[in-house]
Amino acid sequence: FILLTKLNVQEGINAEKQQAIAIVYPGRFVICSDTIFDEVDLRKYCSLTYQKSEEFTGVVLCLVSNRFLYLSSPISKLTDMLYSCLREATKVKILTDLNCQILTSQNVPVLVERFINFIFEHGLESKGKIIHDKSSEYSYLSTSSIYRQAGQETKIKQLLNEFLEDPFNTSLTRENYTEHDVANGLKRFLRQLETPLLGTRQNYDAWLRSTVDSSITPDQLIQYYRGLLVDLKQHFPVHYATLRKMLLHIQTVSMLSDRNGMILSNLVSTFAPCIISQALAPLPMTTTTPMNSYTNEPRERRGLSLDDIDMK
């Protein structure tokens, strides 16, 4: 732990003070007494202030659930130390561990939430030209579409570093960054995760098995995916929530492809390396069944959609 001390706790400015023992851990804050035991997830804080007024002097910790904790001590040095230790405990040290990020109430990293919101506001009409290849059934895009055009490398690094320092108060505006800077920042963040959105190697292999079994029916496939999502939600709740957020975002972008030029097949090829990651490159297959035996079937035949596998 970082700090162990006695302090006064109030659940709101007008609440009665309760004496308690407080223990500050990286990402966690434990309050305990004879009558209370509370473990606060500091990944879901939204503000931390040191307030000095006639009404209250001490530390105010606000959580994303709109919960306010007023923390004080008659010894000012202890209050100073508590504030410093809480600041240290809420600080994100690295961007490669999804579980260490500051989260929204829905378990999605604030960085991902803000990047997606920015792209939704400024990038959905960033449209390239759809080019049809007559020699095949595929289409591709010129590079000006959202998620297809490269951002400025210095801007992308600056953006990620600023969100590492403060994901809430970093100025994310068109004056500072383009939609392509933010889109590439989002892809890089996902691609560099030590444990990608699909989870570990075992999770990845389980997903891969669904693509090589030619005997599985669409209904069985849906149930199989449900089971994988339940397992991901249980063991990797932040990964599950972020994956769901990204899939809904990808679906939204594709539904507006007439405005942004990004059809679903292009989005899939763009985001597959981000969701799977280089660390989970496929192992040699021992079956002769084509890996894409299901994914190449028309959607109408497969009968699959986000609604089919939605896990509330």
N, C-alpha and C positions, 0 to 999 in steps of 0.2 A: 504494500500500500504506500501511498504518498504522504498521507497525514492521518493521524488519529487524535481527536480532540473533543472536549465538551463544548456544547454551544446551545443557544436557544433557537427553537424552530417554530415558525408560524406558517400555517397554511392560509396565506392571505394577510393583508396588512392589518385587518381588524380581528384576526383570530387570536386566541389565547396562546401565550408563549408556553412551550414545553421544553424542559431540559432533556437533552439527549446526547448520546455519544455519536460522533460523526466519523466515518472512515472514508477517506477519498482514495479510490483506485483509478488507474487509467481507464476512462470510459464508464466508471461506475461510482456511485455515491451512496453509501449505506448509512441510514439513520436508525438508531435503536435505543430503546429505553425499557422500563418495566412494562409499558403499555403499548409501545409501537415498535414495529420493525418494517422498514421501508427501504427497498433497493431501487434507486433511481438510475435509469439508463441515460447516461450523459451524452450518448450519441443522439438523443432526441431533445437536446436543449435548443432553444432559439435565441436566448440572450442571457448574458451574465453581466451584472452591473454592481458597482460599489456605490451605494446610496448614502448620502450624508445630509440629513434634514432634521427639522424639529420632530417630524412624524416618525422617522425611522432612520437609524444608522446601522448599516451592516450590508450584507451581500444579498442581492435579489437574483434568484435563479428562476428563469422562465422556461417551461418545457413546451413542446409543440402541442401538447394536449390542453393548452391554456391553463396549466397549473403553475401557480406562483409559490415559491418557497422563500420565506424571509428568514435569513440566517444571521444571527448576531451573537456577540459575546461582550461581557463587561470589560474584557481586556482587549484593548484596541489592537495590540500586536497580534493576538490570535485571529482577530477578524481580518487583518491584513494578510496573515499567512494563509487563512482559509481561501481568501479571494485568489491569491497567487496560485495555490495548489489546484483550485477548481479550474482556473484558466489553463494550467498545464494538463489537467486531466481531460479537458475537452478538446485539446489541440490534436489535429490530425497530423500524424507523423509521416505517413506514406499514402500514395494513391493506388498502390498495387494490391491492397487488401480491402475487399469490399466491406468486410465486417467492421473495419476500423473507421469508416466514413461517418460524417454527421448525417443523420437520417431524418426524413419526414415522418409524419405519423403513420404513413403507409409502408414504412420500412424501405423506402427508396432513397438512395443518397441524394442530398440536396443538390449536389453538382449535376447529377443526371436530370433531376426535376427542372432545374433552372435552364439547363442547356436545351432540353426538349421544349420548354415553354418559349424560349427565345427563337428556336427554329420554327415553331408553330406560328409565331407572330411575324417573323421576318423572312423565313425561308421557303414557305410552301409555294410561293409563286416564282421561285428561282428556277427558271425553266431552260432546259437545253433543247436541242433539236433531236427528235426521234428519227433514226435512220433505219430503214428496213433493208435487210440483206436478202436479195432475191435468190441467192444460192442456197439459202437455208430458211428455216421457219422462225429465226430469231430476229429480234430488233435490239439495237443498242443506241446509246445516247452520246451526243457531243458533251464536252466536259463542263459546260456551264450549269448543269443541273445541280440541285442540292444533293450533297453526299457524293458527287462526282468530281467537282472542282476542288483542287487543292487550296488550302488556306496558306497564309504566310507562316513559315516555320517559326519565326521569332514571336509572332502573335500567339500561336498555339501554345508554345512553351510558357509564354508570359501568362496566358489565360489559366493554364493548369496550375502554375505556381501560385497565382493569386488565389485560386480556389482552395489550394492546399493550406494557405495561410488563413483565409476567412471565407467560407462558402456562402455566408449570408450577405455580407456587406461589399463583396467585390462588385464593382460597377460593370454591369453587363449591358452595354448599349450599342447602338449602331455607330455612334461616334467613336467607340473604342474598338469594336470588333465587327467583322462581317459575318453573315450567316455561314459562310464557308469556313471561317476560322473556328466557329463554335461547332459546326458539324464535324470537322476533322478532330477537334478536341474531344468530342464525345466518342468518336470511333477509337481514338488513341487510348483514352481512359479504359474503355472496355477491352481493347486488344492487349493491354499490358497487365491485366489482372492476373495474379498468381494462380488463383482458382477461377476459371472462366464461368460465365453465367450458367452453363449446363452442369457445373459441378466438377467432380473429380474424374479421373480416367475411368473409374467404374461406372459413373453416371453416363459418360460419353459412350462407352461400349454398349450400355443398355439401350440408349437412343439409337445407336447404329444398328443393333440387331433387328430393329423394326423395319429397316430398309432392305434387309437381305433375306427375309423369310417370305418366299413367294406364296406360301399357303395361308397367310394371315388374311382375314377378311377386313373390310373397312370398319365394321362394328367392333371387331376384336382390336383393331389398331387404335380406335378411339379409347377403348377401355385400357389398353396398354399405356397410352399416353397419359391417361388420367392417373394410373398408378405411378408413373414416373414423376408426374407433377406433385402428387401427394408426398412422395419420398423426398423430392427436392424441397418442398415447403417445410417438411418436418426437420430435415437435417441442415438445410441452407436457406433459412427464411428470407434473408436479405437478397440472396441470389434469385430466389423464386419471385419476390416482389419486383426486383429490377428487371428480370426477364419478362415478366408480364407487362410491365410498363413499356419496355422496348418493343414487344410484339404489337401492343396496341398502337404505339407511335408509328411503327412500320405500316400497320394496316391503315392508319389515318393518312399517311403520306401517299400510299398507293391509291386510296380512294379519291385523292385529289390529283391524280396523275395528269389529268387534262390541264391542270394549272402549273404543275411543276415538272412534268415529263418523266417522273420516276414510276414506271410500272413495277408490279410486284417482282417479276423475275430479276430486274435490275437491283432492286432493294435486297433481295435474297443473296445475290452474288456479292453485294457490297458488305452486308452485315454478317455473313457466315463466318468469315475469319475473326470477327469481333466477338461473336457469341461462343464459338468453339475454341478459338485461340490457337496459336502456333504450338503451344505446349501439349495440345491434345491431337496431334497429327494422327491420322488413321493408322492402325496396325495393319499388316498384310492380311488380306482376307483369305480364308480357307475354303470358301464356297464359290461355286461358279455362278451363283445367282447374281444378276446385275444389282449393284448397290442402289440404282435409281429406279428399280422396278415399280415402286409406288409413286415416287415423286414425279415421274413423267406421265402418269395417267392424268386425264383431264379432271379438273376439280369436281365436275358434275358426277363423274363415276366414283371418285373417292368419297364424295359427300362430306369433306372435312372443312371446318372453318374454325375461327377463334371461339365462336359460340359453342361449338361442339366440345371443346376441351377446356372451356372456361372453368377456372377454379376460384370461386368467390372467397 
